[in-house]
Amino acid sequence: MTDVLDAPVAAALAGPHAHLARRVGRAASYDRAVATFSAVPPDPGQQDWDDLAALLGPGRFADLFSLPVTPPASWEPAFRLDGLQMVGSSSLASAVRDPAVEELTADDVPAMLALVEQARPGPFWERTFEMGRYAGVRDDSGRLVAMAGERLRVPGLTEVSAVCTAPEARGRGLAELLVRDVAARIIERGDQPFLHVAASNAGAIRLYERLGFVVRREVVFHGYRTPPRRSPSRP
Ligand SMILES: CC(C)(COP(=O)(O)OP(=O)(O)OC[C@H]1O[C@@H](n2cnc3c(N)ncnc32)[C@H](O)[C@@H]1OP(=O)(O)O)[C@@H](O)C(=O)NCCC(=O)NCCS
């Protein structure tokens, strides 16, 4: 069942997130304000790369997530990051509903973006919250200080993402509380939770392992710039 996790962006865009997808031929991408993640088939040919370039536009960011494919040499590398893909078990089903945990809505997007800017959990855009359910905890003044939510959704599995706590609120168990809450709702819906984390993020990996997540595979996240627009040839 976890084979869909080998190409989770493609599986999400072809399945539960089809309503958030843009496509040209066999290339697909999320609506830009939702996520930059793009997908081509696992055996892409020149046509697939041309289709993805047409979909994204010239000189645009093409985030291939963890798909182990190499674009043509004219695609300029933009970033590369070693990561881990982890899956959670049904032991996460028993989370206690804590009254401190609030559902986040479209009204909370500015606060979510501010927290992401401060805590930097990874990519998160203006409409990322449309990918799934997001939950958060506020401090006494009402400021959002911790959050977690759902990102990629493939048949049978949902990704836990945007796990972050403002620096001044760390070490109080807020991330644990929120990951448990998000994972328990995923399991309630009949899905299995999974997640991605940078291989260098020892603190977060420790947290996920403590919660029962195990490493499924090592991944490399990578992104490129599509080829620039060709200047028109002079007569
Ligand atoms: C990783 C991160 C989300 C953890 O948030 P947090 O709210 O501090 O997490 P927790 O409080 O649940 O756990 C952190 C530590 O505090 C400890 N802790 C929790 N409650 C505690 C308490 N009441 N008293 C003392 N220690 C406590 C935990 O045991 C844990 O210890 P460890 O680091 O040795 O494992 C936070 O550091 C962060 O936002 N980092 C930047 C963004 C990021 O990397 N996100 C993950 C992306 S995959």
The ligand as a Gaussian input file, in Angstrom:
#p B3LYP/6-31G(d) Opt

LIG

0 1
 C       10.933000      20.831000      15.962000
 C        9.945000      21.728000      16.691000
 C        8.635000      21.753000      15.912000
 C        9.695000      21.189000      18.111000
 O        8.696000      22.013000      18.722000
 P        8.408000      21.974000      20.304000
 O        7.055000      22.530000      20.533000
 O        9.544000      22.577000      21.038000
 O        8.409000      20.389000      20.544000
 P        8.117000      19.625000      21.917000
 O        8.052000      20.617000      23.028000
 O        6.983000      18.716000      21.698000
 O        9.422000      18.759000      22.042000
 C       10.712000      19.414000      22.098000
 C       11.524000      18.947000      23.299000
 O       10.964000      19.465000      24.490000
 C       10.786000      18.410000      25.432000
 N        9.646000      18.727000      26.259000
 C        8.358000      18.672000      25.892000
 N        7.572000      19.051000      26.940000
 C        8.411000      19.377000      27.952000
 C        8.222000      19.847000      29.248000
 N        7.002000      20.085000      29.748000
 N        9.319000      20.087000      30.001000
 C       10.549000      19.878000      29.518000
 N       10.795000      19.427000      28.262000
 C        9.738000      19.181000      27.501000
 C       10.571000      17.213000      24.578000
 O       10.847000      16.004000      25.277000
 C       11.544000      17.444000      23.471000
 O       12.832000      17.077000      23.879000
 P       13.926000      16.559000      22.828000
 O       14.234000      17.743000      21.965000
 O       15.051000      16.115000      23.679000
 O       13.280000      15.451000      22.041000
 C       10.488000      23.184000      16.855000
 O       11.804000      23.125000      17.352000
 C       10.494000      23.990000      15.558000
 O        9.538000      24.716000      15.243000
 N       11.607000      23.906000      14.787000
 C       11.724000      24.656000      13.526000
 C       10.760000      24.135000      12.480000
 C       11.011000      22.654000      12.176000
 O       12.131000      22.212000      12.029000
 N        9.901000      21.893000      12.052000
 C        9.938000      20.499000      11.683000
 C        9.836000      20.369000      10.209000
 S        9.827000      18.674000       9.689000

